[in-house]
Amino acid sequence: MYKNPFLESNKNLSLYIVFWIVLTIINTFLFYYGLNIRFTTAILENFVFNFILCGLGLSYWYTASYSSFNDKNISKIILGHVLAGFITSGVWLAAGFYFITGVLNYKADFISHFQTTFLWRFAIGAMFYYLMISFYYIVIYYKNLQQKTTNEIELKNLVTEAEIKSLKFQINPHFIFNSLNSMSALTIINPERARDMILKLAEFLRFTLANNDKKTNSIGEELKNIKLYLEIEKIRFEDKFDYLENIQADCINVQIPTMILQPLFENAIKHAVYESLEKVTLKLSCKKNEEFLQISLENNFEPGNSCSKGTGIGLKNIKDRLEIIYGQPNLITVQTEGNIFRVKLFIPV
């Protein structure tokens, strides 16, 4: 249950009390000058009745809180509030009358004035109840709406995080399975190289696990991971590819989604290096402008192989991850120019 808006902060409570003090002063002068009521009577009855009504106004919050329109029949709730308005107005008048005449033992001209103004006092008490109840229902509705919006945002974030993790898990096994197959072959052909590959793979996996829960990582850190990956593939493919990079200095510390570069290189190795008889050169470049960090990886390939089609689960994963994280489509482009295959990523900065 939510807290009474007038009690949830000292500021709100102070404003509420100040309102009643000002109202009491105004009513006192209206009674004194407008109705020619003795000043003592005017200030006494306005102070007592307004003080009681002030307290009742705070208590009406609990009536609204426990009479939700979502839980019960609306017609019954409305009828209940109509009756409650009459009852609370009667209680208010009886309490005020008793306190002034019984406790303070002040009668003077109060009794006659009270009798002549009883009906409009009763109407004011009931109307005040209905206004306060309506106000509280609006507050409750607004708070429920805020809570619902917050819950929806939290749920959306959880779903998004789950989708991103799912895409990461699709990327990792793809490379691991290839590496294990290569190591299996190397254990027979060249045990020393197989051992070297196992050690590098262990280091690569250690780095991956340490950064797997991170949402973002710097370009510099991601490149360390990429170089580990390429060292493993170098053992597998020897001199079939070279790696060149052109990274602007102001890009090194820019944050990008974790492990967003690895599938780019996986795709190049799988569709260019693996299927080519000639040496392949992988060129990574990175530059930054006001809107985007532009990352480009290009490689040459032999005409006729599948690289020109841009296939592979890695590129699709990158596209999906970027769209989920940044809420923008088309943050990845694939180009083929002659025998050059190029993939560009545009990371919003």
C-alpha positions as CSV (number, residue, x, y, z in Angstrom):
1,M,0.0,0.0,0.0
2,Y,1.3,3.4,-0.9
3,K,1.9,6.1,1.7
4,N,-0.4,9.1,2.2
5,P,1.0,11.8,-0.2
6,F,0.7,14.4,2.6
7,L,2.7,12.2,5.0
8,E,5.3,10.9,2.6
9,S,7.4,14.1,3.0
10,N,7.7,16.9,5.5
11,K,7.2,19.4,2.7
12,N,3.8,18.0,1.7
13,L,2.6,17.9,5.3
14,S,3.8,21.4,5.9
15,L,1.9,22.7,2.9
16,Y,-1.2,20.8,3.9
17,I,-1.1,22.4,7.4
18,V,-0.3,25.9,6.1
19,F,-3.4,25.6,3.8
20,W,-5.6,24.9,6.8
21,I,-4.1,27.7,8.8
22,V,-4.7,30.2,6.0
23,L,-8.3,28.8,5.5
24,T,-9.0,29.2,9.2
25,I,-7.8,32.8,9.2
26,I,-9.9,33.7,6.1
27,N,-13.0,32.0,7.5
28,T,-12.6,33.8,10.8
29,F,-12.6,37.2,9.2
30,L,-15.5,36.2,6.9
31,F,-17.5,35.2,10.0
32,Y,-16.5,38.3,11.9
33,Y,-17.1,40.9,9.2
34,G,-19.5,39.1,6.9
35,L,-21.8,37.4,9.4
36,N,-21.3,39.8,12.3
37,I,-20.3,36.9,14.6
38,R,-18.4,37.7,17.8
39,F,-14.7,37.5,17.1
40,T,-14.0,35.0,19.9
41,T,-16.8,32.7,18.6
42,A,-15.6,33.1,15.0
43,I,-11.9,32.2,15.7
44,L,-12.8,29.4,18.2
45,E,-15.3,27.5,16.0
46,N,-13.1,27.9,12.8
47,F,-10.1,26.7,14.6
48,V,-11.8,23.7,16.2
49,F,-13.9,22.6,13.1
50,N,-11.0,23.1,10.7
51,F,-8.5,21.3,12.9
52,I,-10.9,18.3,13.1
53,L,-11.5,18.4,9.3
54,C,-7.8,18.6,8.7
55,G,-7.2,15.4,10.6
56,L,-10.2,13.6,8.9
57,G,-8.7,14.6,5.6
58,L,-5.6,12.7,6.3
59,S,-7.5,9.6,7.5
60,Y,-9.6,9.5,4.3
61,W,-6.5,8.2,2.5
62,Y,-6.9,4.8,4.1
63,T,-10.6,4.6,3.0
64,A,-9.5,5.2,-0.6
65,S,-6.5,2.8,-0.3
66,Y,-8.6,-0.1,0.9
67,S,-11.5,0.5,-1.5
68,S,-9.9,-0.1,-4.9
69,F,-12.1,0.0,-8.0
70,N,-10.1,-3.0,-9.3
71,D,-11.2,-5.3,-6.5
72,K,-14.9,-4.6,-6.0
73,N,-18.1,-3.7,-7.7
74,I,-18.0,0.0,-8.7
75,S,-21.6,0.7,-7.8
76,K,-21.1,-0.7,-4.3
77,I,-18.0,1.4,-3.9
78,I,-19.8,4.6,-5.0
79,L,-22.7,3.9,-2.7
80,G,-20.4,3.2,0.2
81,H,-18.6,6.5,-0.3
82,V,-21.9,8.4,-0.5
83,L,-22.9,6.9,2.9
84,A,-19.4,7.5,4.3
85,G,-19.6,11.1,3.2
86,F,-22.8,11.6,5.2
87,I,-21.5,9.7,8.2
88,T,-18.1,11.4,8.4
89,S,-19.8,14.8,8.0
90,G,-22.1,14.0,10.9
91,V,-19.1,12.8,13.0
92,W,-17.2,16.0,12.2
93,L,-20.1,18.3,13.3
94,A,-20.8,16.3,16.4
95,A,-17.1,16.2,17.4
96,G,-16.7,20.0,16.9
97,F,-20.0,20.8,18.7
98,Y,-19.1,18.6,21.7
99,F,-15.5,20.0,22.0
100,I,-16.7,23.6,22.0
101,T,-19.7,23.2,24.2
102,G,-18.7,20.3,26.3
103,V,-14.9,20.4,26.7
104,L,-14.4,24.2,26.4
105,N,-17.8,24.9,27.8
106,Y,-18.2,27.8,25.4
107,K,-21.8,28.5,24.3
108,A,-22.4,32.3,24.1
109,D,-23.8,32.8,20.6
110,F,-22.2,29.7,19.1
111,I,-25.2,27.3,19.6
112,S,-27.7,29.6,17.8
113,H,-25.2,30.2,15.0
114,F,-24.4,26.5,14.7
115,Q,-28.1,25.6,14.4
116,T,-28.8,28.1,11.7
117,T,-25.8,27.0,9.6
118,F,-26.1,23.3,10.3
119,L,-27.3,22.2,6.8
120,W,-24.6,24.0,4.8
121,R,-22.0,22.8,7.3
122,F,-23.2,19.3,6.8
123,A,-23.0,19.8,3.0
124,I,-19.5,21.2,3.3
125,G,-18.3,18.2,5.4
126,A,-19.8,15.7,2.9
127,M,-18.4,17.6,-0.1
128,F,-14.9,17.8,1.5
129,Y,-15.0,14.0,1.9
130,Y,-15.9,13.4,-1.8
131,L,-13.2,15.9,-2.9
132,M,-10.5,14.3,-0.8
133,I,-11.5,10.7,-1.8
134,S,-11.4,11.8,-5.5
135,F,-8.0,13.4,-5.0
136,Y,-6.7,10.3,-3.3
137,Y,-8.0,8.0,-6.1
138,I,-6.2,10.1,-8.6
139,V,-3.0,9.9,-6.6
140,I,-3.4,6.1,-6.3
141,Y,-4.1,5.7,-10.0
142,Y,-1.0,7.8,-10.9
143,K,1.2,5.9,-8.6
144,N,-0.1,2.6,-10.0
145,L,0.6,3.8,-13.5
146,Q,4.1,4.8,-12.5
147,Q,4.7,1.4,-10.9
148,K,3.4,-0.4,-14.0
149,T,5.6,1.7,-16.2
150,T,8.6,1.0,-14.0
151,N,7.8,-2.7,-14.0
152,E,7.5,-2.8,-17.8
153,I,10.8,-1.0,-18.2
154,E,12.5,-3.4,-15.8
155,L,11.0,-6.4,-17.6
156,K,12.0,-5.0,-21.0
157,N,15.6,-4.5,-19.7
158,L,15.7,-8.1,-18.4
159,V,14.4,-9.5,-21.7
160,T,16.9,-7.4,-23.6
161,E,19.8,-8.6,-21.4
162,A,18.6,-12.2,-21.8
163,E,18.5,-11.7,-25.6
164,I,22.0,-10.2,-25.7
165,K,23.4,-13.1,-23.5
166,S,21.7,-15.6,-25.7
167,L,23.5,-14.1,-28.8
168,K,26.8,-14.1,-27.0
169,F,26.4,-17.8,-26.2
170,Q,25.7,-18.5,-29.9
171,I,29.0,-16.9,-30.8
172,N,31.4,-18.6,-28.3
173,P,30.7,-22.3,-29.1
174,H,31.1,-21.6,-32.9
175,F,34.8,-20.7,-32.4
176,I,35.4,-23.3,-29.6
177,F,34.2,-26.2,-31.7
178,N,36.5,-25.2,-34.6
179,S,39.4,-24.9,-32.2
180,L,38.8,-28.2,-30.6
181,N,38.6,-29.9,-34.1
182,S,41.9,-28.3,-35.0
183,M,43.6,-29.4,-31.8
184,S,42.3,-32.9,-32.3
185,A,44.1,-33.1,-35.7
186,L,47.2,-31.4,-34.4
187,T,47.7,-33.8,-31.5
188,I,48.6,-36.5,-34.1
189,I,50.4,-34.3,-36.7
190,N,52.2,-31.8,-34.4
191,P,51.8,-32.3,-30.6
192,E,53.9,-29.3,-29.8
193,R,51.7,-27.0,-31.8
194,A,48.6,-28.6,-30.3
195,R,49.9,-27.9,-26.8
196,D,50.6,-24.2,-27.8
197,M,47.1,-23.9,-29.2
198,I,45.6,-25.4,-26.0
199,L,47.4,-22.9,-23.8
200,K,46.4,-19.9,-26.0
201,L,42.8,-21.2,-26.1
202,A,42.8,-21.4,-22.3
203,E,44.0,-17.8,-22.1
204,F,41.4,-16.7,-24.6
205,L,38.6,-18.4,-22.6
206,R,39.9,-17.0,-19.3
207,F,39.7,-13.5,-20.9
208,T,36.2,-14.2,-22.3
209,L,34.8,-15.5,-19.1
210,A,36.2,-12.5,-17.1
211,N,34.5,-10.1,-19.5
212,N,31.3,-12.0,-20.3
213,D,29.2,-10.2,-17.8
214,K,30.3,-6.8,-19.0
215,K,27.9,-4.9,-21.2
216,T,30.7,-2.8,-22.8
217,N,34.4,-2.9,-23.1
218,S,37.0,-0.5,-24.5
219,I,38.3,-1.0,-28.1
220,G,41.8,-1.6,-26.6
221,E,40.5,-4.5,-24.4
222,E,38.5,-6.0,-27.2
223,L,41.6,-5.9,-29.5
224,K,43.6,-7.9,-26.9
225,N,41.0,-10.6,-27.1
226,I,41.0,-10.4,-30.9
227,K,44.8,-10.9,-31.0
228,L,44.5,-13.9,-28.8
229,Y,41.9,-15.3,-31.2
230,L,44.2,-14.6,-34.2
231,E,47.2,-16.2,-32.5
232,I,45.1,-19.4,-32.1
233,E,44.0,-19.3,-35.7
234,K,47.6,-18.6,-36.8
235,I,48.6,-22.0,-35.3
236,R,45.8,-23.5,-37.3
237,F,46.4,-21.7,-40.7
238,E,50.0,-20.8,-40.3
239,D,50.9,-18.1,-43.0
240,K,47.6,-18.2,-44.9
241,F,46.6,-14.7,-43.5
242,D,48.1,-11.5,-42.3
243,Y,46.5,-8.9,-39.9
244,L,46.9,-5.2,-40.2
245,E,45.2,-2.5,-38.1
246,N,44.7,1.3,-38.3
247,I,43.2,2.5,-35.1
248,Q,43.0,6.2,-34.4
249,A,44.4,7.1,-31.0
250,D,41.1,8.7,-29.8
251,C,39.3,5.4,-30.4
252,I,41.3,3.1,-28.0
253,N,39.3,4.0,-24.9
254,V,35.8,4.2,-26.5
255,Q,33.3,1.7,-25.1
256,I,31.7,-0.8,-27.5
257,P,29.5,-3.8,-26.8
258,T,31.6,-6.7,-25.3
259,M,32.7,-9.3,-27.9
260,I,31.2,-7.4,-30.8
261,L,34.4,-7.7,-32.9
262,Q,35.1,-11.4,-32.5
263,P,32.3,-12.6,-34.9
264,L,33.7,-10.2,-37.6
265,F,37.0,-12.0,-37.5
266,E,35.3,-15.4,-37.2
267,N,33.4,-14.6,-40.4
268,A,36.5,-13.5,-42.2
269,I,38.5,-16.6,-41.2
270,K,35.6,-19.0,-42.1
271,H,34.6,-17.6,-45.4
272,A,37.9,-16.1,-46.7
273,V,41.0,-17.7,-45.1
274,Y,39.5,-21.2,-44.8
275,E,38.3,-21.3,-48.4
276,S,41.2,-19.4,-50.1
277,L,44.4,-20.9,-51.6
278,E,46.1,-17.5,-51.6
279,K,47.1,-15.4,-48.6
280,V,44.4,-13.3,-47.1
281,T,45.0,-9.9,-45.5
282,L,42.6,-8.8,-42.8
283,K,42.6,-5.0,-42.3
284,L,40.9,-3.5,-39.3
285,S,40.3,0.3,-39.1
286,C,38.6,2.5,-36.6
287,K,37.8,6.2,-36.7
288,K,35.4,8.4,-34.8
289,N,33.2,11.3,-35.8
290,E,30.5,13.3,-33.8
291,E,27.8,10.7,-34.2
292,F,29.4,7.3,-34.6
293,L,32.5,5.2,-34.0
294,Q,33.1,3.5,-37.3
295,I,34.8,0.1,-37.3
296,S,35.7,-1.5,-40.6
297,L,37.1,-5.0,-41.3
298,E,38.0,-5.9,-44.8
299,N,39.6,-8.9,-46.5
300,N,40.4,-10.1,-49.9
301,F,38.9,-13.3,-51.2
302,E,39.0,-15.6,-54.2
303,P,36.1,-15.0,-56.6
304,G,33.5,-17.7,-56.3
305,N,33.8,-18.5,-52.6
306,S,31.0,-17.9,-50.1
307,C,32.6,-14.8,-48.6
308,S,31.0,-12.6,-51.3
309,K,27.6,-13.7,-50.0
310,G,28.3,-12.4,-46.5
311,T,26.9,-15.5,-44.8
312,G,27.5,-16.6,-41.3
313,I,25.7,-16.5,-37.9
314,G,28.3,-14.0,-36.6
315,L,27.2,-11.1,-38.8
316,K,23.5,-11.8,-38.0
317,N,24.3,-11.8,-34.3
318,I,26.1,-8.5,-34.6
319,K,23.2,-6.9,-36.4
320,D,20.7,-8.3,-33.8
321,R,22.8,-7.2,-30.8
322,L,23.4,-3.6,-32.1
323,E,19.7,-3.2,-32.8
324,I,18.7,-4.5,-29.4
325,I,21.3,-2.3,-27.5
326,Y,21.0,0.9,-29.4
327,G,17.4,0.6,-30.8
328,Q,18.6,1.5,-34.3
329,P,18.6,-0.6,-37.4
330,N,21.2,-0.6,-40.1
331,L,24.2,-0.2,-37.8
332,I,26.1,-2.7,-39.8
333,T,26.8,-2.7,-43.6
334,V,28.3,-5.4,-45.8
335,Q,30.0,-4.4,-49.0
336,T,31.7,-6.3,-51.8
337,E,34.0,-4.5,-54.2
338,G,35.8,-6.7,-56.7
339,N,37.6,-9.2,-54.5
340,I,37.4,-7.1,-51.3
341,F,34.8,-8.0,-48.7
342,R,34.1,-5.3,-46.2
343,V,32.0,-5.1,-43.0
344,K,31.4,-1.8,-41.3
345,L,30.0,-1.2,-37.8
346,F,28.5,2.1,-36.7
347,I,28.6,2.4,-32.9
348,P,26.6,5.5,-31.6
349,V,28.9,7.6,-29.4
